[in-house]
Amino acid sequence: MVEYNESRLDAVFHALGDPTRRHMLRALARQGECTVGQLAEPFHMSLAAGSKHVKALERAGLIRRDVRGRTHVCRLVPEPLKAAMDWISHYERFWTHRLDHLERLLRQESTPPARAVRPAVRRKHKGDT
């Protein structure tokens, strides 16, 4: 199995586990960069609440925040998503193999057994030797 930085991977899955943060990541993927206020706005949440979500994304390494004067601008950092995909991919291969095996077993079970063909018995007639 592929080795991962467990604490970083935990932080990535924690960040992805919240629908608000997933939405924020999608917005950053679409728009390139957004302020914390722009990320919080669709949820009608305070700047402080939005900032808490941004901090969780930062801890996971999923975004980078730059301070421009009083404005905090966020940008997506996609590399940690690759580590999460690699981890998930390992289990996808495992389950694909297991489900393929189950399908083969079910197909064998549902195939009717071949009927035994008896060899033809030749009867002796008068005059045969």
C-alpha positions as CSV (number, residue, x, y, z in Angstrom):
1,M,0.0,0.0,0.0
2,V,1.1,3.6,-0.7
3,E,2.4,5.4,2.4
4,Y,0.8,8.8,3.1
5,N,1.5,11.6,5.6
6,E,-1.4,10.5,7.9
7,S,-1.9,13.9,9.7
8,R,-2.0,15.7,6.3
9,L,-4.4,13.2,4.9
10,D,-6.6,13.4,8.0
11,A,-6.7,17.2,7.6
12,V,-7.6,16.8,3.9
13,F,-10.5,14.4,4.6
14,H,-11.7,16.6,7.5
15,A,-11.7,19.6,5.2
16,L,-13.6,17.7,2.5
17,G,-16.1,16.3,5.0
18,D,-17.9,19.6,5.2
19,P,-20.2,20.7,2.4
20,T,-19.5,24.4,2.9
21,R,-15.7,23.8,2.5
22,R,-16.3,21.7,-0.6
23,H,-18.3,24.5,-2.1
24,M,-15.6,27.0,-1.3
25,L,-13.0,24.7,-3.1
26,R,-15.3,24.5,-6.1
27,A,-15.6,28.3,-6.2
28,L,-11.8,28.7,-6.0
29,A,-11.4,26.1,-8.8
30,R,-13.8,28.0,-11.0
31,Q,-12.7,31.6,-10.2
32,G,-9.0,31.2,-9.5
33,E,-9.0,33.3,-6.4
34,C,-11.6,34.8,-4.0
35,T,-11.6,36.8,-0.9
36,V,-12.7,35.2,2.4
37,G,-15.8,37.4,2.2
38,Q,-16.6,36.2,-1.3
39,L,-16.2,32.6,-0.1
40,A,-18.5,33.2,2.9
41,E,-21.1,35.3,1.1
42,P,-23.2,32.4,-0.6
43,F,-23.8,31.0,2.9
44,H,-24.9,34.2,4.5
45,M,-22.3,33.7,7.2
46,S,-20.2,36.1,9.0
47,L,-16.6,36.8,8.0
48,A,-15.4,35.2,11.2
49,A,-17.4,32.0,10.4
50,G,-16.1,32.0,6.8
51,S,-12.5,32.5,8.2
52,K,-12.9,29.3,10.3
53,H,-13.7,27.3,7.2
54,V,-10.8,28.9,5.4
55,K,-8.4,28.0,8.2
56,A,-9.5,24.3,8.0
57,L,-8.8,24.4,4.3
58,E,-5.4,26.0,5.0
59,R,-4.5,23.4,7.6
60,A,-5.2,20.7,5.0
61,G,-2.9,22.6,2.6
62,L,-5.8,22.9,0.1
63,I,-5.7,26.7,-0.2
64,R,-3.2,29.4,0.2
65,R,-4.2,32.8,1.6
66,D,-2.4,36.0,0.7
67,V,-3.0,39.2,2.6
68,R,-3.3,42.3,0.4
69,G,-3.8,45.2,2.7
70,R,-6.8,44.3,4.8
71,T,-8.1,41.8,2.2
72,H,-7.4,38.1,2.5
73,V,-7.3,36.5,-1.0
74,C,-7.5,32.7,-1.2
75,R,-6.2,30.4,-4.0
76,L,-6.7,26.7,-4.5
77,V,-3.7,24.4,-4.0
78,P,-4.7,21.1,-5.7
79,E,-1.8,18.8,-4.8
80,P,-3.2,17.5,-1.5
81,L,-6.3,16.4,-3.4
82,K,-4.0,14.1,-5.4
83,A,-2.8,12.4,-2.2
84,A,-6.5,11.8,-1.2
85,M,-7.3,10.5,-4.7
86,D,-4.3,8.1,-4.5
87,W,-5.5,6.8,-1.1
88,I,-9.1,6.3,-2.4
89,S,-7.8,4.7,-5.6
90,H,-6.1,2.0,-3.6
91,Y,-9.4,1.0,-2.1
92,E,-11.2,1.4,-5.4
93,R,-8.9,-1.3,-6.9
94,F,-9.5,-3.5,-3.9
95,W,-13.3,-3.3,-4.2
96,T,-13.2,-3.6,-7.9
97,H,-11.2,-6.9,-7.6
98,R,-13.6,-8.2,-4.8
99,L,-16.7,-7.3,-6.8
100,D,-15.3,-8.9,-10.0
101,H,-14.7,-12.1,-8.0
102,L,-18.2,-12.0,-6.6
103,E,-19.6,-11.5,-10.1
104,R,-17.7,-14.6,-11.3
105,L,-19.1,-16.6,-8.4
106,L,-22.6,-15.5,-9.1
107,R,-22.4,-16.3,-12.8
108,Q,-21.1,-19.8,-12.0
109,E,-23.9,-20.3,-9.5
110,S,-26.6,-19.2,-12.0
111,T,-25.3,-21.3,-14.9
112,P,-27.2,-24.5,-15.1
113,P,-25.0,-27.6,-14.8
114,A,-24.3,-29.2,-18.1
115,R,-26.4,-32.3,-18.6
116,A,-24.5,-35.5,-18.8
117,V,-24.6,-37.0,-22.2
118,R,-24.7,-40.8,-22.1
119,P,-22.8,-42.7,-24.7
120,A,-25.0,-44.4,-27.2
121,V,-25.5,-48.1,-26.4
122,R,-25.3,-50.2,-29.4
123,R,-27.6,-53.1,-29.3
124,K,-26.6,-56.3,-30.8
125,H,-28.7,-57.7,-33.6
126,K,-28.8,-61.2,-34.9
127,G,-25.9,-61.8,-37.1
128,D,-23.6,-59.3,-35.4
129,T,-20.4,-60.8,-34.0
